[in-house]
Amino acid sequence: MNPALRRMGVIALLLLGALIVQSTWVGFFHHDEYEGVAAGRTLIDEYGVPRGKILAGDLVIAESVPTDGGDYAYQRVYPEGEYFGNITGFKALHYGVSNLEEAMNPLLNGTSSLLAFDDFWATVLKERKPGGNVVTTLDPELQKAAYDALAATGVKGGAVVLDPRTGRILAEASYPGWDPSGVASPSGETAKEAWEAVNADEDNPARDRTRLEFYPPGSTFKTIVAAAFIENGGKADSMVPAGNGYTAPNTDHEIRNSNDQCPDEEMTLEEAFAKSCNTTFARLCVEELTAEQITEMAESFGFGEAFETPLPSVASDTGDLTEEAFRAQACIGQQDVKETVLQNALIAATIANDGELMAPQLIAELTDSEGETVQKGDEDSRGRVIDIDTAQEMRILMEAVVDEGGTGTTAQVDGYTVGGKTGTAEHSDSSDNTLPDHGWFHGWAMNGDDEPAVAVAVFLDSYGDGASAKAADISGNLMEQVLEGQD
């Protein structure tokens, strides 16, 4: 072989060996360092263009604004702060992404296929382009009214307001709330302080109490029991057992009514529901209904399902109903029954909507960076979960609760038909110390044409005396705001 060619071959082999050694060194010993550099460049690229907006109607509740300099051209801010923090979540350099910022991330950061023709050349050249916008179904004034009403009680709580005909969420307020802007700051120190502050708060303000927490529903669970009874042959005017005391089989615990308001041994289902007779519903679940009938009715309304709006929720649960003593307690909303505020609003909405359950929906439309619609929000019917006749009988019961003589009169709205159910739930801490009662109300209202216009659920955590009346009062005010806005 030619000596010159031999030398070139040796040099080539040495260079190849050096390349292999260098690649191995980088891959095994400096992997994290180089990966960090690549991730940093990706972030700089992502924050080099404005991320899309999140809106409630025309109100901007999340947007990107220019920074004062540094590596990142834009930063995320939340102009309405705690009013919508449970909805928007955050998009943060140091702490990731949550809630709608996470669920709609591909659209907001401009990588969604829905934006393929938005800035065509950026798509062709695979360059980063401005994100699209998310328009929610939320009514901004109603959301603020719901939040302020919860805040005024001085206790933790949640409120959900729905359009029964479409499933659109008009308000979804969780109190206390928080402003995600600090966590989203490009300043590491500012973001860390905000992150540590929100996580150190024992009230856990970043936790959405409408969909990620469940609670004993108290007497609002009687709505499900009544629906099961009617589906199996009962009516609003059926005579049912009552009395002020009832001891379930195999137990020495007496179930009583809150104010001895049901002394007669029998009364109509409508009267027992309006007066919220614990004894009636405990006895119905032991003497008239099976565990399967109650469970199936609850599941028809959505128990056991983790709804996505697209924000995920935890699934409500009836607990074990096989033992008669457990079933008696569960049917007055105690024992192991646990329910989200969102689920309780859906039950009221379904009854108002003639028994048809519409899946809850938070997205009105998606747009490109110029505001042109690229996709409308869906309306998803889950079908009729109770007969129309059952829904009509249930509305008779629920109207009686709000009429004079019922437990929910504070939910009345002058000039409109309103129905609902109050609930007071006992609970204790981890050491079995009794805490102040929870308060609930879920209900609906018809518009001037007697069509379902609004449904609501309000929950007040450990409010104490008058809890359900206060929840009903807040519910009535929120429904009135919707009704007046439709006139």
C-alpha positions as CSV (number, residue, x, y, z in Angstrom):
1,M,0.0,0.0,0.0
2,N,1.2,3.5,-0.7
3,P,2.8,4.9,2.5
4,A,0.9,8.2,2.1
5,L,-2.4,6.3,1.9
6,R,-1.4,4.2,4.9
7,R,-0.7,7.3,7.0
8,M,-4.1,8.9,6.0
9,G,-5.9,5.7,7.0
10,V,-4.2,5.7,10.4
11,I,-5.1,9.4,10.9
12,A,-8.7,8.7,9.9
13,L,-9.0,5.8,12.4
14,L,-7.5,8.0,15.2
15,L,-10.0,10.8,14.4
16,L,-12.9,8.3,14.4
17,G,-11.8,6.9,17.7
18,A,-11.5,10.4,19.2
19,L,-15.0,11.2,18.0
20,I,-16.4,8.0,19.6
21,V,-14.6,8.9,22.9
22,Q,-16.0,12.4,22.8
23,S,-19.5,11.3,22.1
24,T,-19.4,8.8,24.9
25,W,-18.0,11.3,27.3
26,V,-20.7,13.8,26.5
27,G,-23.5,11.2,26.5
28,F,-22.6,9.6,29.8
29,F,-20.9,12.3,31.9
30,H,-22.3,15.6,30.7
31,H,-25.8,14.5,29.6
32,D,-27.7,16.6,32.2
33,E,-25.6,19.7,31.4
34,Y,-26.2,19.6,27.7
35,E,-29.9,18.6,28.2
36,G,-30.3,21.6,30.5
37,V,-28.8,23.9,27.8
38,A,-31.2,22.5,25.2
39,A,-34.2,22.9,27.6
40,G,-33.2,26.5,28.3
41,R,-33.0,27.3,24.6
42,T,-36.5,25.7,24.1
43,L,-37.9,27.9,26.9
44,I,-36.3,31.1,25.5
45,D,-37.8,30.2,22.1
46,E,-41.2,29.5,23.7
47,Y,-41.2,32.8,25.6
48,G,-40.0,34.6,22.6
49,V,-43.5,35.0,21.2
50,P,-46.7,35.8,23.0
51,R,-48.7,32.9,24.3
52,G,-52.5,33.0,23.5
53,K,-55.0,34.6,25.8
54,I,-57.6,33.0,28.0
55,L,-60.9,35.0,28.2
56,A,-64.2,35.0,30.0
57,G,-66.5,36.6,27.4
58,D,-64.5,39.7,26.4
59,L,-62.6,39.9,29.7
60,V,-58.9,38.8,29.5
61,I,-58.1,36.5,32.4
62,A,-54.6,35.3,31.2
63,E,-52.2,36.9,28.7
64,S,-48.6,37.3,27.8
65,V,-47.0,40.7,28.2
66,P,-43.5,42.0,27.3
67,T,-40.8,41.7,30.0
68,D,-38.4,44.4,30.9
69,G,-35.5,42.6,29.3
70,G,-33.4,39.5,30.0
71,D,-33.6,36.1,28.2
72,Y,-37.3,36.0,28.0
73,A,-39.3,38.4,25.8
74,Y,-42.7,37.7,27.4
75,Q,-44.1,36.7,30.7
76,R,-47.5,35.4,31.8
77,V,-49.9,37.5,33.9
78,Y,-53.4,37.1,35.2
79,P,-55.2,40.5,35.3
80,E,-58.2,39.3,37.3
81,G,-56.2,37.4,39.9
82,E,-58.0,35.4,42.5
83,Y,-61.4,35.6,40.8
84,F,-60.3,33.2,38.0
85,G,-57.1,31.6,39.4
86,N,-58.8,28.2,39.9
87,I,-59.8,28.2,36.2
88,T,-56.7,29.6,34.5
89,G,-54.1,27.9,36.7
90,F,-50.6,29.0,35.7
91,K,-47.9,28.8,33.1
92,A,-44.6,29.2,34.9
93,L,-40.9,29.1,33.9
94,H,-40.0,27.4,37.2
95,Y,-43.1,25.4,38.2
96,G,-44.6,24.1,35.1
97,V,-48.3,24.4,34.0
98,S,-51.7,23.7,35.5
99,N,-55.5,23.9,34.9
100,L,-56.6,25.5,31.6
101,E,-53.0,26.6,30.9
102,E,-52.2,22.9,30.9
103,A,-55.3,21.5,29.3
104,M,-55.2,23.9,26.3
105,N,-51.4,24.2,26.1
106,P,-51.0,23.1,22.4
107,L,-53.4,25.8,21.3
108,L,-52.0,28.5,23.7
109,N,-48.4,27.9,22.7
110,G,-49.2,27.8,19.0
111,T,-48.3,24.2,18.2
112,S,-51.9,22.9,17.8
113,S,-52.9,21.6,14.3
114,L,-55.9,23.9,14.6
115,L,-53.4,26.7,13.9
116,A,-51.8,25.1,10.9
117,F,-52.9,27.9,8.6
118,D,-52.3,30.7,11.1
119,D,-49.0,32.3,9.9
120,F,-48.5,29.8,7.1
121,W,-44.8,30.4,6.5
122,A,-44.1,30.0,10.2
123,T,-45.7,26.6,9.9
124,V,-43.7,25.7,6.8
125,L,-40.4,26.9,8.3
126,K,-41.3,25.2,11.6
127,E,-40.8,28.5,13.5
128,R,-42.5,29.4,16.7
129,K,-45.6,31.4,16.1
130,P,-48.1,33.2,18.4
131,G,-50.6,31.0,20.3
132,G,-54.3,30.9,19.8
133,N,-56.9,32.1,22.3
134,V,-59.2,30.2,24.6
135,V,-62.7,31.8,25.1
136,T,-64.4,30.2,28.1
137,T,-68.2,29.9,28.8
138,L,-67.8,31.9,32.0
139,D,-69.8,35.0,32.6
140,P,-67.2,37.4,34.1
141,E,-69.7,39.4,36.3
142,L,-71.4,36.2,37.5
143,Q,-68.1,34.6,38.4
144,K,-67.1,37.7,40.4
145,A,-70.4,37.8,42.1
146,A,-70.1,34.1,43.1
147,Y,-66.6,34.6,44.4
148,D,-67.5,37.7,46.4
149,A,-70.6,36.0,47.9
150,L,-68.4,33.1,49.1
151,A,-65.8,35.5,50.4
152,A,-68.4,37.4,52.4
153,T,-69.4,34.3,54.4
154,G,-65.8,34.1,55.8
155,V,-65.6,30.3,55.3
156,K,-64.2,28.2,52.5
157,G,-66.6,27.2,49.8
158,G,-67.5,26.7,46.1
159,A,-70.2,27.7,43.7
160,V,-71.1,26.3,40.2
161,V,-73.7,27.9,37.9
162,L,-74.7,26.1,34.7
163,D,-77.0,26.5,31.7
164,P,-79.1,23.3,32.0
165,R,-79.9,23.2,28.3
166,T,-76.2,23.2,27.1
167,G,-74.1,22.2,30.1
168,R,-72.1,25.5,29.7
169,I,-70.5,26.6,33.0
170,L,-71.4,30.2,33.6
171,A,-69.5,30.5,36.9
172,E,-67.2,28.2,38.8
173,A,-65.9,30.0,41.9
174,S,-63.7,28.5,44.6
175,Y,-62.9,30.4,47.8
176,P,-60.3,31.3,48.9
177,G,-58.7,31.9,45.6
178,W,-55.2,33.0,44.5
179,D,-53.4,35.1,41.9
180,P,-51.1,32.9,39.8
181,S,-49.1,35.9,38.5
182,G,-46.4,35.7,41.1
183,V,-45.6,32.0,40.4
184,A,-45.5,32.8,36.7
185,S,-42.9,35.6,37.2
186,P,-39.7,35.1,35.1
187,S,-37.8,36.1,38.3
188,G,-36.8,32.9,40.1
189,E,-36.8,34.7,43.4
190,T,-40.3,36.2,43.0
191,A,-41.7,32.9,41.7
192,K,-40.2,31.0,44.6
193,E,-41.6,33.3,47.2
194,A,-45.1,33.1,45.6
195,W,-44.9,29.3,45.3
196,E,-43.8,28.8,48.9
197,A,-46.5,31.2,50.1
198,V,-49.4,29.5,48.4
199,N,-48.2,26.0,49.4
200,A,-47.7,27.1,53.0
201,D,-51.3,28.5,53.3
202,E,-53.3,25.9,55.3
203,D,-56.4,27.0,53.4
204,N,-54.9,25.6,50.2
205,P,-56.2,28.4,48.0
206,A,-54.8,26.8,44.8
207,R,-57.0,23.8,45.3
208,D,-60.3,24.1,43.4
209,R,-63.1,23.2,45.8
210,T,-65.7,22.9,43.1
211,R,-64.2,19.9,41.3
212,L,-61.2,18.5,43.2
213,E,-62.7,18.1,46.6
214,F,-65.8,16.2,47.7
215,Y,-67.9,16.6,50.8
216,P,-70.8,14.9,52.6
217,P,-73.8,16.3,50.7
218,G,-76.3,16.2,53.6
219,S,-79.9,16.4,52.6
220,T,-79.2,17.4,49.0
221,F,-78.6,13.6,48.5
222,K,-82.4,13.2,49.2
223,T,-82.9,14.5,45.6
224,I,-81.3,11.3,44.3
225,V,-83.3,9.2,46.7
226,A,-86.6,10.9,45.7
227,A,-85.8,10.4,42.0
228,A,-85.1,6.7,42.6
229,F,-88.4,6.3,44.5
230,I,-90.3,8.1,41.7
231,E,-88.6,6.1,39.0
232,N,-89.8,3.0,40.8
233,G,-93.4,3.9,40.9
234,G,-93.7,6.8,43.4
235,K,-95.1,10.2,42.9
236,A,-95.0,13.6,44.6
237,D,-98.3,12.9,46.3
238,S,-97.5,9.4,47.4
239,M,-97.8,8.8,51.1
240,V,-94.5,7.9,52.7
241,P,-93.4,7.1,56.3
242,A,-92.3,9.9,58.5
243,G,-92.1,10.5,62.3
244,N,-89.4,12.2,64.3
245,G,-87.3,9.2,65.1
246,Y,-86.2,6.0,63.3
247,T,-83.7,3.3,64.3
248,A,-82.4,1.3,61.4
249,P,-82.1,-2.5,61.7
250,N,-79.1,-3.9,63.5
251,T,-78.2,-0.6,65.2
252,D,-79.1,1.3,68.4
253,H,-78.6,4.7,66.8
254,E,-81.8,6.8,66.3
255,I,-82.0,9.0,63.3
256,R,-83.9,12.2,64.1
257,N,-85.1,15.2,62.2
258,S,-83.3,18.5,62.8
259,N,-86.2,20.3,64.4
260,D,-88.8,17.5,65.1
261,Q,-90.6,19.0,62.1
262,C,-92.1,15.7,60.9
263,P,-94.2,14.3,63.8
264,D,-96.9,12.5,61.7
265,E,-96.3,8.9,61.0
266,E,-97.2,9.5,57.3
267,M,-97.1,12.4,54.9
268,T,-96.8,13.0,51.2
269,L,-93.4,12.8,49.6
270,E,-93.7,16.4,48.6
271,E,-94.2,17.5,52.2
272,A,-91.5,15.3,53.5
273,F,-89.1,16.6,50.9
274,A,-90.0,20.2,51.6
275,K,-89.5,19.7,55.3
276,S,-86.4,17.6,54.8
277,C,-87.6,14.7,57.0
278,N,-84.5,12.5,57.7
279,T,-86.7,9.7,59.0
280,T,-88.6,9.5,55.7
281,F,-85.6,9.1,53.5
282,A,-83.8,6.8,55.8
283,R,-86.9,4.6,55.9
284,L,-87.4,4.7,52.2
285,C,-83.9,3.5,51.6
286,V,-84.3,0.6,54.0
287,E,-88.0,-0.4,53.4
288,E,-88.7,0.6,49.8
289,L,-85.5,0.9,47.8
290,T,-82.6,-1.5,47.3
291,A,-78.9,-0.6,47.3
292,E,-78.8,-1.2,43.6
293,Q,-81.6,1.2,42.8
294,I,-80.0,4.0,44.8
295,T,-76.6,3.3,43.3
296,E,-77.9,3.1,39.8
297,M,-79.8,6.4,40.2
298,A,-76.7,8.2,41.6
299,E,-74.6,6.8,38.7
300,S,-77.1,7.9,36.2
301,F,-76.7,11.5,37.4
302,G,-72.9,11.1,37.2
303,F,-71.6,9.6,40.4
304,G,-68.5,7.6,39.7
305,E,-67.5,9.7,36.7
306,A,-64.6,12.1,36.7
307,F,-66.0,14.8,34.4
308,E,-63.6,16.8,32.2
309,T,-64.6,20.3,31.2
310,P,-61.7,20.0,30.1
311,L,-60.5,20.6,33.7
312,P,-60.6,17.2,35.4
313,S,-62.8,16.5,38.5
314,V,-62.8,13.8,41.1
315,A,-65.6,11.3,41.0
316,S,-68.4,11.5,43.5
317,D,-69.2,8.3,45.4
318,T,-72.1,6.8,47.4
319,G,-69.9,4.5,49.5
320,D,-71.0,1.1,50.6
321,L,-74.8,0.8,50.7
322,T,-75.2,-2.9,51.2
323,E,-75.8,-2.8,55.0
324,E,-79.2,-1.4,55.9
325,A,-77.8,0.7,58.7
326,F,-75.2,2.3,56.4
327,R,-77.9,2.8,53.7
328,A,-80.2,4.7,56.2
329,Q,-77.4,7.1,57.0
330,A,-76.2,7.5,53.4
331,C,-79.7,8.4,52.2
332,I,-79.7,11.5,54.4
333,G,-76.3,12.4,52.9
334,Q,-74.0,11.1,55.6
335,Q,-72.1,7.9,56.2
336,D,-69.6,7.6,53.3
337,V,-71.4,9.6,50.6
338,K,-69.1,12.3,49.1
339,E,-69.9,14.7,46.4
340,T,-68.4,17.6,44.4
341,V,-70.1,20.9,44.0
342,L,-70.0,20.4,40.2
343,Q,-71.8,17.1,40.5
344,N,-74.5,18.6,42.7
345,A,-75.1,21.4,40.2
346,L,-75.4,18.8,37.4
347,I,-78.2,16.9,39.3
348,A,-80.2,20.1,39.6
349,A,-79.6,21.0,35.9
350,T,-80.7,17.6,34.7
351,I,-84.0,17.7,36.6
352,A,-84.6,21.2,35.2
353,N,-83.8,19.9,31.7
354,D,-86.5,17.2,31.7
355,G,-84.1,14.5,32.8
356,E,-81.5,15.1,30.1
357,L,-77.9,15.3,31.4
358,M,-75.7,17.7,29.5
359,A,-72.0,17.2,30.1
360,P,-70.4,20.3,31.8
361,Q,-68.4,22.4,29.4
362,L,-66.0,25.3,30.0
363,I,-64.9,26.1,26.4
364,A,-67.0,28.4,24.3
365,E,-64.6,28.6,21.3
366,L,-61.0,28.5,20.3
367,T,-59.5,31.2,18.1
368,D,-56.3,31.9,16.2
369,S,-54.0,34.7,17.3
370,E,-56.1,37.2,15.3
371,G,-59.3,36.2,17.0
372,E,-60.8,34.1,14.1
373,T,-62.7,31.0,15.4
374,V,-61.0,27.7,14.6
375,Q,-63.2,25.5,16.7
376,K,-66.5,25.9,18.6
377,G,-67.1,24.3,22.0
378,D,-69.1,21.1,22.0
379,E,-72.5,20.5,23.5
380,D,-72.5,16.8,24.7
381,S,-75.7,15.2,25.8
382,R,-75.3,12.2,28.0
383,G,-78.9,11.2,27.3
384,R,-82.0,11.2,29.4
385,V,-81.1,9.7,32.8
386,I,-84.6,10.0,34.3
387,D,-88.0,10.0,32.6
388,I,-89.7,13.3,31.7
389,D,-92.5,12.3,34.1
390,T,-89.9,11.7,36.8
391,A,-88.3,15.1,36.2
392,Q,-91.7,16.8,36.4
393,E,-92.5,15.1,39.7
394,M,-89.1,16.1,41.0
395,R,-89.7,19.7,40.1
396,I,-92.9,19.6,42.1
397,L,-90.8,18.5,45.1
398,M,-88.1,21.0,44.6
399,E,-90.5,23.9,44.1
400,A,-92.1,23.0,47.5
401,V,-88.7,23.4,49.1
402,V,-88.4,27.0,48.0
403,D,-92.1,27.9,48.5
404,E,-93.3,29.2,51.8
405,G,-93.1,26.4,54.4
406,G,-90.0,24.7,52.8
407,T,-86.4,24.8,54.0
408,G,-85.1,26.9,51.0
409,T,-87.2,30.0,51.0
410,T,-84.2,32.2,50.9
411,A,-83.6,31.0,47.3
412,Q,-86.8,32.6,46.0
413,V,-86.6,34.9,43.0
414,D,-89.5,37.3,42.5
415,G,-91.5,36.6,39.3
416,Y,-89.8,33.2,38.5
417,T,-90.3,29.6,39.2
418,V,-87.5,28.3,41.4
419,G,-86.8,24.8,42.9
420,G,-84.1,23.3,44.9
421,K,-83.0,21.4,48.0
422,T,-81.1,22.5,51.0
423,G,-78.5,20.3,52.8
424,T,-76.8,20.4,56.2
425,A,-74.0,18.0,56.7
426,E,-72.4,16.9,59.9
427,H,-68.6,16.2,59.9
428,S,-65.6,16.0,62.2
429,D,-61.9,16.3,62.1
430,S,-59.3,13.5,62.0
431,S,-59.6,13.2,65.8
432,D,-63.4,12.8,65.6
433,N,-63.9,16.3,67.1
434,T,-67.3,17.6,65.8
435,L,-66.9,20.7,63.5
436,P,-69.5,23.3,62.5
437,D,-72.0,22.0,59.9
438,H,-71.5,22.3,56.2
439,G,-74.2,24.1,54.2
440,W,-75.5,23.2,50.8
441,F,-78.1,24.2,48.3
442,H,-78.6,23.0,44.7
443,G,-81.4,24.2,42.5
444,W,-82.7,25.7,39.3
445,A,-84.9,28.4,37.9
446,M,-87.2,28.7,34.9
447,N,-87.3,31.8,32.7
448,G,-90.4,33.8,31.9
449,D,-91.3,31.3,29.2
450,D,-91.1,28.4,31.7
451,E,-87.9,27.1,30.1
452,P,-84.9,25.9,32.1
453,A,-82.6,28.9,32.4
454,V,-80.1,28.3,35.2
455,A,-79.0,25.7,37.7
456,V,-76.7,26.2,40.7
457,A,-74.9,24.5,43.6
458,V,-73.4,26.4,46.5
459,F,-71.3,24.8,49.2
460,L,-70.1,26.4,52.5
461,D,-67.5,24.6,54.4
462,S,-68.0,24.4,58.2
463,Y,-70.3,27.5,58.3
464,G,-72.4,26.3,61.3
465,D,-75.9,27.5,62.2
466,G,-77.9,28.7,59.2
467,A,-75.5,27.2,56.8
468,S,-78.0,25.8,54.3
469,A,-80.2,29.0,54.4
470,K,-77.1,31.0,53.6
471,A,-76.2,28.7,50.7
472,A,-79.8,29.0,49.4
473,D,-79.6,32.8,49.7
474,I,-76.4,33.0,47.6
475,S,-77.9,30.6,45.1
476,G,-81.0,32.7,44.7
477,N,-79.0,35.8,44.1
478,L,-76.8,34.1,41.4
479,M,-79.9,32.7,39.7
480,E,-81.6,36.1,39.7
481,Q,-78.5,37.7,38.1
482,V,-78.7,35.1,35.3
483,L,-82.4,35.6,34.8
484,E,-82.2,39.3,34.7
485,G,-79.4,39.1,32.2
486,Q,-81.6,37.1,29.9
487,D,-84.6,39.5,29.9
